[in-house]
């Protein structure tokens, strides 16, 4: 009887895991992609939404990405040391990326002058499309033509979009969100990281 219970647990776990693995832009066409509707709450890891909070003692080395932005100017994450840095990986062909981009732009405006830097990472995209899409976005995006910069972010599945990491003031990953953000929670998540750094 114990073997049947174990198999049932595995079947239930797989049934729950499969829909969660089909979010974001890794596997589905733009028409098939979906967002995970989950209520906002206290900042804590939540595998169901792809959000992982990394305790300070477990954070690795600072993330040191450098590149050129959509206007051809150099950008380095190390330039924002001392600030909380929000790095959002996106592409114009990624439906969840397009859906969440206005929330990132609004949060960037909200946190302007408060020690929070926003940087986009435009992955495997047409630069012309990306420039047009971000014309009103109040922060810069690094061009990542081949996905090599995205691959340097620790513990991120290859070619996953969207992905967001929030770096602490030392440039270490404090929060990672694999897949789309839960709309309406970004500013609270950032505020929680700011409070933890105080």
C-alpha positions in Angstrom: 0.0 0.0 0.0 2.9 2.3 0.7 4.1 2.0 -2.9 0.7 3.1 -4.2 0.8 6.1 -1.9 4.3 7.0 -3.2 3.2 6.7 -6.8 0.1 8.8 -6.2 2.3 11.5 -4.7 4.6 11.4 -7.8 1.5 11.7 -10.1 0.1 14.6 -8.2 3.5 16.4 -8.1 3.9 15.9 -11.9 0.4 17.1 -12.5 1.2 20.3 -10.6 4.6 20.8 -12.1 3.7 20.5 -15.8 1.5 23.6 -16.0 4.1 25.6 -14.1 6.8 24.6 -16.4 4.9 25.9 -19.4 5.0 29.6 -18.4 7.2 32.3 -19.9 8.7 32.2 -23.4 10.8 29.0 -23.3 8.3 26.5 -24.8 5.1 28.1 -26.1 4.1 30.3 -28.9 3.0 33.9 -28.1 -0.7 32.8 -28.4 -0.3 29.9 -26.0 1.7 31.7 -23.3 0.1 32.4 -19.9 0.6 34.3 -16.8 0.3 32.7 -13.4 -2.4 34.6 -11.4 -1.3 34.6 -7.7 -2.2 37.0 -5.0 0.6 39.4 -3.8 1.9 38.8 -0.3 4.9 38.9 2.0 8.3 38.5 0.3 9.1 34.9 0.6 10.3 32.2 -1.9 7.4 30.8 -3.9 8.2 28.1 -6.4 4.7 28.4 -7.8 5.5 31.9 -9.1 9.1 31.3 -9.8 10.2 33.8 -7.1 13.2 32.8 -5.0 14.4 35.0 -2.1 18.1 34.4 -1.5 19.3 34.9 2.1 22.2 37.2 2.4 24.5 34.5 3.7 23.8 32.4 0.6 24.3 35.1 -2.0 27.1 34.5 -4.4 29.6 36.8 -6.0 28.4 40.1 -7.5 26.9 39.8 -11.0 29.2 41.6 -13.4 27.4 41.9 -16.8 28.7 44.5 -19.3 27.5 45.3 -22.8 26.2 47.9 -25.1 22.7 49.4 -24.8 20.2 49.9 -27.6 21.7 53.3 -28.3 25.2 51.8 -28.7 26.6 53.1 -25.4 28.5 50.9 -22.8 26.6 49.7 -19.7 28.0 47.7 -16.8 26.0 46.5 -13.8 29.0 47.4 -11.6 28.2 51.0 -12.3 25.1 50.7 -10.1 26.9 49.2 -7.0 25.5 50.9 -3.9 22.0 50.8 -5.4 19.5 48.1 -5.5 19.5 47.0 -9.1 16.5 45.4 -10.9 17.6 43.5 -14.0 14.8 42.3 -16.3 15.5 40.0 -19.2 13.0 40.4 -22.0 12.4 40.3 -25.8 9.7 41.9 -28.0 8.7 38.4 -29.3 7.9 37.3 -25.7 4.3 37.9 -24.8 4.7 37.8 -21.0 7.7 40.2 -21.4 5.5 42.7 -23.2 2.7 42.3 -20.6 5.0 43.0 -17.7 7.1 45.8 -19.2 4.7 48.6 -18.3 4.9 47.6 -14.6 8.8 47.8 -14.8 8.6 51.2 -16.4 6.1 52.4 -13.7 8.3 51.0 -10.9 11.4 52.7 -12.3 9.5 56.0 -12.2 8.2 55.3 -8.7 11.7 54.5 -7.3 13.6 57.3 -9.2 16.0 59.0 -6.8 15.6 56.3 -4.1 18.8 54.3 -4.8 17.2 51.8 -7.2 18.6 51.3 -10.7 16.7 49.5 -13.4 18.4 47.8 -16.3 16.9 45.7 -19.1 18.6 42.8 -20.8 17.2 42.5 -24.4 17.8 38.9 -25.4 18.0 37.5 -29.0 15.8 40.3 -30.4 15.7 42.7 -33.3 17.4 45.9 -32.1 15.0 48.1 -34.2 11.9 46.4 -32.7 13.5 46.6 -29.2 14.2 50.4 -29.6 10.7 51.1 -30.8 9.2 49.0 -28.0 11.2 50.8 -25.3 10.9 54.4 -26.6 9.1 55.5 -23.4 10.9 53.2 -21.0 12.8 55.2 -18.4 15.9 53.0 -18.2 18.5 51.4 -20.5 18.5 47.9 -21.9 21.7 45.9 -22.7 21.7 44.1 -26.1 22.2 40.3 -25.6 22.1 39.1 -29.2 23.2 35.5 -28.5 21.8 35.1 -25.0 25.4 34.9 -23.6 24.8 37.5 -20.9 21.5 35.8 -19.8 23.5 32.6 -19.5 25.8 34.3 -16.9 23.0 34.8 -14.4 23.4 32.0 -11.8 20.7 29.4 -11.5 18.6 30.5 -14.5 17.5 27.8 -17.0 19.0 28.4 -20.4 17.0 30.6 -22.8 14.3 31.4 -20.2 12.3 34.6 -20.6 11.2 36.6 -18.9 13.7 36.5 -16.0 14.1 39.2 -13.3 16.8 39.4 -10.7 17.1 42.0 -8.0 20.6 42.7 -6.9 21.5 43.9 -3.4 23.7 47.0 -2.9 26.8 44.8 -3.4 25.6 43.5 -6.8 24.7 40.0 -5.5 21.4 38.3 -6.5 18.9 38.8 -3.6 15.8 37.8 -5.5 15.3 35.9 -8.7 12.0 35.5 -10.6 12.0 32.9 -13.3 9.0 33.5 -15.6 6.6 36.4 -15.6 6.2 38.5 -12.5 2.9 38.5 -10.7 1.4 41.7 -11.9 0.9 44.2 -9.1 3.7 42.9 -6.9 6.9 44.3 -8.3 7.0 47.5 -6.3 6.4 45.6 -3.0 9.1 43.1 -3.9 11.6 45.9 -4.5 10.5 47.7 -1.3 11.1 44.5 0.7 14.6 44.2 -0.7 15.3 47.9 0.1 14.0 47.3 3.7 16.2 44.2 4.1 19.3 46.3 3.1 18.6 49.1 5.6 
